[in-house]
Amino acid sequence: MANQLFIAEANPVKFYWTDRPVDPAKNYFLLGEDWFSKQVPFWYQKMPYFQKWQKTDTINLQVKANFDPIIWYIIDCKGSTVKGGDFDLKYTAIIGQPYKFYEAAIQLADVPAGSYYIVISAGIDGARMDWISEPISVKLQHPETFITEYKHSFNHLDVIYGTGISFYFRCEGNLIQYDPQNNGVVYIDQYLDAVQLSAYPFEGWKLSIGHSYGVPDWVIKKINTIFCFNYVTIEGKQFIRPAGTKMEANRLDEYPMAGWMMDVRPAQNLNSDFADSAFNNKIAITYNIDANLFGTLNNIPENNTIQITQTR
């Protein structure tokens, strides 16, 4: 079996295989085949793009491969290595396949501010395989960006979340256009008088991505993938993308990047603000369940109420 390495789209950095075979008849590189700079048609305006990372960030990566060792290193624009490390083998419950899973946590606190590439190198000597990232920009702060954390409650989209991994992704954008709504039921009688039967408020926003400068298509592809997971935060608060909504692009002719808008809403519809001295940002909800219907193990059902406490 040939050596194989897989990098799931859920990873927060876009990588390209440096030895990918290229058909000499091709005139253009499609999305995912090579750097964004090489995907831009020659008649388009040439615009550089560096993925933004702050020195406070950690870049978590997971790969799947049937060979090792696997290492990572950060290089500057002159090819000099500024930092490196190993991918660690992660043991999983998955059996019956020749692949293993490896993870790396790249801390950026000691990386000098500047422009870099991240390289993944697997194997040794003639069996070596190298992948290189889109260019990244490391600074103490990128004020025009937001940070998102994302994970899933089970293995999903080629990522093994059973290892406990969470990913972080930074991108230009912000929450704008606050859109409060409510879900209500109104009764209209025969005289057309209206009575409010029930109503529950909830919040919504537009997530603006790219600002006026825009982002490449590979960035918005990652955002689209990120919101397929069931735990996504924006600046520390959990959000979801409402079902049936569509990303809307704002494009200019012969300009290679676009600004994007998408609907989001908080995952938890809380109706109170609160303080938590434990600083864990959780509240407790207690449910009293009548056991008369299905019985209990240690008492007479009609004398028992089962109490269930849920933290949110």
Steps between C-alpha positions, in 0.01 A plus 500: 500500500627848410570754771192715559432806716163670544439853632131555575341824383406568863863582578536877543791539255488428127782272380613387155701193405825631350543203261144484371510377137404778259353434158708709255181575306355692798500878480334572834516362852162432656400551863710273719764417239760769573551832676227760468749725317523239222123455474438862396444543122770709334258780408384543862648751739785338695432524875705330773329325788655385829301295746494691829622354830571671831782407735232402754365231263569128482475321164372146560540255212393138442614279212442140400784296349624147447866595554712715728684684654309823443643837598402865456708811475446869433716668237539864405492638146872420461449134591659525844339292776380702801329222692415130469364194676356151467152373431397271786338164435146486641345170599138455390232234512499474119611157379520319168684763297870564434490866602600667825417847627752763600458843659708811559442812710700794364544776757572840343597698813874472427475551122620849403249719320531446127389300196551124487401163357423182695647181354392143580761237417426127522736207452875501437737506204340378176166431669463857621181699432483879556199729528521881519239745625356818364711793631417609855549828684589484870455812713427582861155612388293505181214729612302448180455127570290269717596164651278193482535173689328193357458130570238227479345260747593200282735424211393705200629611159820292515599629846535270801368714783536209741856619562359810671624743235351846450593721207544878487464716190562873462350706219419856402145586602256602768143459621286780354134584432335387820169333412272430803203275429237296682317178442137561594153351465206740459130405505268698271129467584206546263498874568871512408597589853848372578614324814865414567511134607876465535819670391872443554766751398829405339793683349666493162793670329668521165855366508705716266809323361778674313403863555559717188831328417341156465631147552596222254258220425703252708426708812124501447513127425649447845235723662231296326658179634542642851128573533423133427625412849273514804723717717619827346589817690561852374714702739414256780121481450337196342309559175325291239409560138119477463379220275430594140707819500746578224829687491480816291805627312581858409729474196666751271586431136858380450572514873611160640350524850153566639326619813237265641194520725327217684225474760592374847319479832609408853484128573355567847194724522553636851246743642711619793842647547686348792821499699689181579763514775661182364563679167379196306217683322250225580154494652309206645149397397312253721225275364259320734377185322191321629591129531138384521496411130800266476595419860827505689745237616477557874162641600131529422461707179229732628724603789799590286607798301823464303713815492731556204743790494637629171781757466501748215 
